[in-house]
Amino acid sequence: MQDGDSRAWRVVVLPHIRVSDVERDRASEILREHFAVGRLRDDELMARLDAAQTARNWGDLHRILADLPPIPGMALQPVPPPHQG
């Protein structure tokens, strides 16, 4: 999975798998970038940010971002759990 391809995670992550706070925050960053370049209106951004922060699984995040193109260097992909050694 390449970092620049934000659609790659959709292939390897099942929609019912739960997301973490870090993954919700990453989706919010991506949404803010789309707003900054003019792809989302203010009201759309607010609605999608609310949805991102309450997303439970990858399917929820996919629906929020499905109509937006990938942003190079801003991939949304699972974050591995912290190493417990």
N, C-alpha and C positions, 0 to 999 in steps of 0.2 A: 504494500500500500504506500503510495507516494504522498508526501505531505501536501503537495500542491493540488491533489485530486480529492476534493471534499466529498465526492460521490462514492469513493471506494469503500468507505465504511458501511454503506448500505448493502454491499454484497456480503460482507463477512459478519455483520452484526444482526442478529435476529430481532425483529421488531418488538417482541415481548420482553427482551432483556432490559432490566432496570438501569437507569442512568444515575450518575453521581452528581454531586453539587458542582464539581469541577467541569463535568461535561455540560451541565446546564449553563454554567458561566461562559464556557467556550461558545456555545450556541448564541448566547446573548451578545458576545463580542462580534460574532459574524453578522448578526442582525444589525448592530450599530454601524458596522462598516458598510453594509448595503444601504442603510439610511444616509450615511455620509456621502455616498456617490449618487444619491438620488433615486434609488430603486424603490424605496419605501417612503410613504408619507408619515408624518408624525403620529397620526392616529393608528396607522398600521404597525409602526414600530412599537408603540405602547402595548397594543393588543398582543403582538407576537412575543414581546419581552415577558409579559405576564404569563403567556402560555409556556414559554421556555422555562421559566422559573418554577412552574408547577408540573412540568413534564415528569411522567413516571418511567417511561421506557423510550427506547430508540424509535419506535413507531411514532410516538408523539413528536419527537424532535424532527423526524423525517417530514411529517406533515407541515410543520412550521417553516421548513426550509425548502420544500419540494419545488417551488416555482422560482427559486433564486439560483443563479449560476454559481459555480464554485469560485472562490477567491483564492488566487495563488498564495501559498504560504499560510492559509488559514483553514486547514483541514479539520473537520469534526470527526474524531475517531475516539474509540474507547481509551480511557486512561487506565493503565495497569494499577492494581492496588499497591500500596506501599509495601516494600520488602520488609518482611518480619524475620529478622535473623537471630 
